[in-house]
Amino acid sequence: MNKIINIREDFSETPGARHISDGDFSGEEFFNKILEPKFLSLEGNEVLIVNLDGTDGFATSFLDEAFGGLARKYNRDNVLTKINFISIEEPYLVDEITSYMNE
Amino acid sequence: MSNKIKIFWIFPIVVISLITGYLTTQGYFYDFDYTINLIDLLSLIATIYVGIFIAKKIENSRVEKDLVIELIKSTIQQSKIISEQVETNIMNFNTIKSELKKLSILLSDLEEYQKICNLESDSENLKIMFLNLKRLITVNSPEVGFITLSLGSHQTAKKEIKTLITTLLKCLVETNRN
């Protein structure tokens, strides 16, 4: 069974900036508390589905630190095959995140 | 149209109608043929059908264009809100993040509408401009809840948002013209 992260429900409606030192709900905090543990808990062919809808917007710094960071730490190709994004509200977000993961 | 103008038009219309009526019944200009052949009848039906079809198509196309034009106007408006904030170079982190999200939604809606209406679009270009702008503004950490760009980034961001607005204006003109 696939695993799901709903950022609004599981983390915050107001995601912050890059580092924990920048303030609440940073990309680093999201990576440490939610994203990395969920990613590491995937088994077999399981996929991590990240729902990005319902927040008041994401900064580039948050997205790069969290998802770019995951790709840099666990191999880009490996991460890209194990993670899917849902963004009905803001379709450009998926391309944006993928570009940070590909850097 | 005011009542005075309406009344003004009644007089010439009545006069022209009376003269035309008189001339046609007296047979000065016309010979009426009280028979019609099949080819003429089919030609008449085809002409009426084509006329109605073209009128309907023009009307539908206008509705679609108006829909897209309204959306472009809203997108320009939203871009201007961001432009004003960029201009100050003291941007509230949460506010600018939320305004950028609104612009992103409008741009993707515009892309979708243009596809549905089969209208030409510059959406890929607009998307790249938007993502560059967002990156410039929000890639660095805010200080005490506010973002201030370096001199170079500030100039680039101002240029990017201006180009985005200009591209949207061109899009508006093109949509209206075609």
Contacts between the chains, C-beta under 8 A, distances in Angstrom:
chain1	res1	chain2	res2	distance
A	14	B	94	6.3
A	16	B	93	7.8
A	17	B	93	6.7
A	17	B	138	7.9
A	17	B	141	4.7
A	17	B	142	5.7
A	18	B	141	5.2
A	19	B	141	6.3
A	21	B	141	8.0
A	22	B	141	4.4
A	22	B	142	6.7
A	23	B	142	7.6
A	23	B	145	7.3
A	56	B	94	6.9
A	56	B	97	6.7
A	56	B	98	4.7
A	56	B	101	6.7
A	57	B	97	4.0
A	57	B	98	4.9
A	57	B	100	6.0
A	57	B	101	3.4
A	58	B	97	7.0
A	58	B	101	7.7
A	59	B	93	7.2
A	59	B	97	5.4
A	59	B	138	3.8
A	59	B	139	7.9
A	60	B	134	6.0
A	60	B	135	4.8
A	60	B	137	7.9
A	60	B	138	4.4
A	60	B	139	4.5
A	61	B	138	6.0
A	61	B	139	5.7
A	61	B	140	6.5
A	61	B	141	6.0
A	64	B	139	7.1
A	89	B	101	8.0
A	89	B	105	6.3
A	90	B	101	6.1
A	90	B	104	5.0
A	90	B	105	5.7
A	90	B	108	6.9
A	91	B	108	4.6
A	92	B	104	5.0
A	92	B	107	7.0
A	92	B	108	5.6
A	92	B	127	6.0
A	92	B	130	6.9
A	92	B	131	6.8
A	93	B	104	7.3
A	95	B	127	7.6
A	95	B	131	7.5
A	96	B	131	5.7
A	96	B	134	7.5
A	99	B	131	7.5
